[in-house]
Amino acid sequence: MTMKKIGVIGAGSWGTALAITLSNKGHQVVIWDLDQKHLDALTKDRENKRYLPGVGFGENLNTVPTVEEALKDADVALFSVPAQHFRSAFTGALPYLADDTLIVNVAKGIEQKSLQRMSEIAFDIKPDAKYVVLSGPSHAEEVCKAMPTTVCVVSRDKKLAEEAQDIFMTDRFRVYTGDDIIGTELGGSLKNIIALGAGISDGMGFGDNAKAALMTRGLAEITRLGVALGADPMTFLGLTGVGDLIVTCTSMHSRNRRCGIMIGEGTDPKEATEKVGMVVEGYFTTEAAYGLAQKTGVEMPITEAMYDLINGNIGAKEAEEMLMGRDRKHERG
């Protein structure tokens, strides 16, 4: 295939890992970040020592000082910013996005104020956006080292998904295509809430039984909300659903699980997010998911317990008692 020019917006762990992967394939990749000090460090060190130490940049990967330079003549604009900042990042980039630029977003979350998914924000701002979401079980710490990883690129336009598939796929980064944006974005967002809960369970000293139950019942409530919002229920059984849920609930690479462990051990939720040192998306997504549950009337007991916990209404022990003490019911009821 023809190599592309790719502009990456956001030099966190995931944006950097994808930039490394794409540049190692032969694409010309430039990366920009709002944090100028961080960007200066990347330029000087030729690696992201803050998030991915020890993984150097190849000759095809360079930093640029402005978003305009990142997107000038770019075939692909890759957005890798925290979900709560996606709207401002996309709005800031809009003047420099050509009509034919492929827009790939990897942020996983729901905007707190609007309760919108990332694609809804993008299409509100740019209705004709050539939008693709990339999601799946993919820790940056492994992807940057070319460890085998499988993800999915999803668009309402099949050709755009296939174009992204060609651009991203390598012998160690396998890419499938899909067309259910709603299910993909909800699966990638809501699994972070369940991972927080799984971490809390671990921090409280509970075992594998408790975590398996949280993951399974968590998937059930994610699916209920997804179907209510128009998603294909089968999406939640794939890479962007249960696949992403498994990796986020079980790995110490997961910032959401690590945050949850600290909360389960007694750390104040807000303090725990600060100690992680990176954005804990589940902390912010919980409030948005709670809002969607209230808006749609969908029963989401784990999400509700997490909402009460992070807002200081209950403690971890009370959350456990709340979930375990619910009225008896049929599993699929």
Helices and strands as residue ranges (DSSP letters): E 5-9, H 13-25, E 28-32, H 36-45, E 61-63, H 67-71, E 76-79, G 83-85, H 86-93, G 94-96, E 102-105, H 118-125, E 130-135, H 140-143, E 149-154, H 158-168, E 173-178, H 181-203, H 208-228, G 233-237, I 239-243, H 244-250, H 255-264, H 269-276, H 281-296, H 301-310, H 316-324
